[in-house]
Amino acid sequence: MTTSGTESPGSAAKAPAKDPWDLPDVSGLVVGVLGGTGDQGRGLAYRLARAGQKVIIGSRSVERAEAAAQELGLGIEGADNAECARRSDVVIVAVPWDGHAKTLETLQKELAGKLVVDCVNPLGFDKKGAYALKPEEGSAAEQAAVLLPDSRVTAAFHHLSAVLLQDESIEEIDTDVMVLGEVRADTDIVQALAARIPGMRGVFAGRLRNAHQVESLVANLISVNRRYKAHAGLRVTDV
């Protein structure tokens, strides 16, 4: 029997659903960019540092990393890949696909416990243009998860134009970032990092098993860019 003002067992009110746009404060995190001397890595490093994030560029060559960091300014530092991974809270993997596995294999210890954001797109090119490759693991992100069992692997930042990212005259990058991962707290952090860049928004897009479609879409965007002489990105409507 219940009395006035009480609830019967099993009828307790559910906690309200978490607002998907209620994202954590990530301003104090150190972000490392492996492959930060390449176009995509440099662009991401520049945009995040311009937004106030502490950024370390990683490269196989300390000299190249330091030179790129000095050129970009904004307090960005350069280091070899291992040092970059050790000193960072969040590590973005922006290395070429053909060096993806080897790079991660050599950094398993340094990346243990870290939040890893894989933005590598496995692509091939022939006379017909760009086409998607499918790694044995299913995607670059899933390969990273296999190679880094002690890391928290997510996937994001695949569809960004390196040209726009590096263009200092552009104030806002008008695009959404598809974010994938197994743990919502981790994808929330990546979404929040994307949102630090003016004009950009991170949108949760599923678990890592869906990363192949996201990585593959870059081949379509390359075709769009070639036909329309553009630097196309993506916007997700109604969210």
Disulfide bonds with the S-S distance in Angstrom:
none
